[in-house]
Amino acid sequence: MRKDTYLNVVLTVIAVLLTVDVWTRIAERPVPGEFAVAQSRSQPNRMAPRKTISQKGVSAIGTEAIDQRAQMIEMLAGIREQVGGLRGLLEGGGIKVQVSEKAEDSIRGRSSSRR
């Protein structure tokens, strides 16, 4: 009988402590109805004279992504042209590669010293 009483007291204390912990965690957070946060597109001032202003903030994300993608496509096209030119030179004989004995020995010497 004494074990049951002790077990009940310990379980009750644990339950109370857990309840207090949950209550303090809930009390720290504001009630969801108290505040609202929304992202909106930035609007130019309607009273000011019309100017072309670069947008900043949430509304500019799509525009910046499109511009960055266009720049990347242009850069990739340039790289493709350069690689095509190098390939043409290699296949046409415009660039010749020579391998000498000394280069092979030094490479072998390095690889054997690493082992």
C-alpha positions in Angstrom: 0.0 0.0 0.0 2.8 2.3 0.8 4.4 1.8 -2.7 1.1 2.7 -4.4 0.9 6.0 -2.4 4.5 6.9 -3.2 4.0 6.1 -6.9 0.8 8.2 -7.0 2.5 11.2 -5.4 5.4 11.0 -7.8 3.2 10.7 -10.8 1.0 13.6 -9.6 4.1 15.8 -9.1 5.4 14.9 -12.6 1.9 15.7 -14.1 1.8 19.1 -12.3 5.3 20.0 -13.5 4.5 19.0 -17.1 1.3 21.1 -16.9 3.2 24.1 -15.7 5.9 23.7 -18.4 3.2 23.5 -21.2 1.4 26.4 -19.7 4.5 28.6 -19.7 5.4 27.7 -23.2 1.9 28.6 -24.4 1.8 31.8 -22.4 5.1 33.0 -24.1 3.5 32.9 -27.6 1.0 35.5 -28.5 -2.5 34.5 -29.4 -2.8 33.9 -33.2 -5.6 36.4 -33.5 -3.5 39.3 -32.0 -1.3 39.9 -35.0 -1.2 39.2 -38.7 1.8 39.3 -41.0 1.5 39.3 -44.7 3.8 40.0 -47.6 2.4 42.4 -50.1 3.8 43.8 -53.4 5.4 47.1 -53.0 3.4 49.8 -54.7 4.7 53.0 -56.1 3.4 56.2 -54.5 0.3 57.2 -56.5 0.6 60.8 -55.6 4.1 61.2 -56.9 4.9 61.8 -60.5 5.3 58.6 -62.5 8.9 57.4 -62.7 10.4 54.1 -63.5 11.6 52.9 -60.2 13.3 49.6 -59.8 11.2 47.7 -57.4 12.7 46.3 -54.2 11.4 43.8 -51.8 9.0 40.9 -52.4 7.7 42.1 -55.8 11.3 42.3 -57.2 12.1 38.7 -56.6 10.5 37.5 -59.8 12.1 40.2 -61.9 15.5 39.6 -60.5 15.2 35.9 -61.1 14.3 36.5 -64.7 17.2 38.9 -65.2 19.7 36.4 -63.6 18.4 33.6 -65.7 18.9 35.6 -68.9 22.4 36.5 -67.9 23.2 32.9 -67.2 21.9 31.8 -70.6 24.0 34.5 -72.3 27.1 33.3 -70.4 26.4 29.7 -71.2 26.1 30.5 -74.9 29.5 32.3 -74.8 31.1 29.3 -73.1 29.5 26.9 -75.6 31.1 29.0 -78.5 34.5 29.0 -76.8 34.4 25.2 -76.2 33.3 24.7 -79.8 36.2 26.8 -81.0 38.7 24.9 -78.9 37.3 21.6 -80.1 37.6 22.7 -83.7 41.2 23.7 -83.1 42.0 20.4 -81.5 40.3 18.3 -84.2 41.7 20.5 -87.1 45.3 20.3 -85.8 45.6 24.0 -84.9 46.6 23.0 -81.4 49.3 20.3 -80.9 50.0 18.5 -77.7 53.4 17.0 -77.1 54.2 14.7 -74.2 57.9 14.4 -73.3 59.7 11.7 -71.4 60.7 14.1 -68.6 57.1 15.0 -67.9 56.1 11.3 -67.6 59.0 10.6 -65.3 58.2 13.5 -63.0 54.6 12.4 -62.8 55.6 8.8 -62.1 58.1 9.9 -59.5 55.4 11.9 -57.7 52.9 9.1 -57.7 55.5 6.5 -56.5 56.6 8.8 -53.7 53.0 9.1 -52.5 52.6 5.4 -52.0 
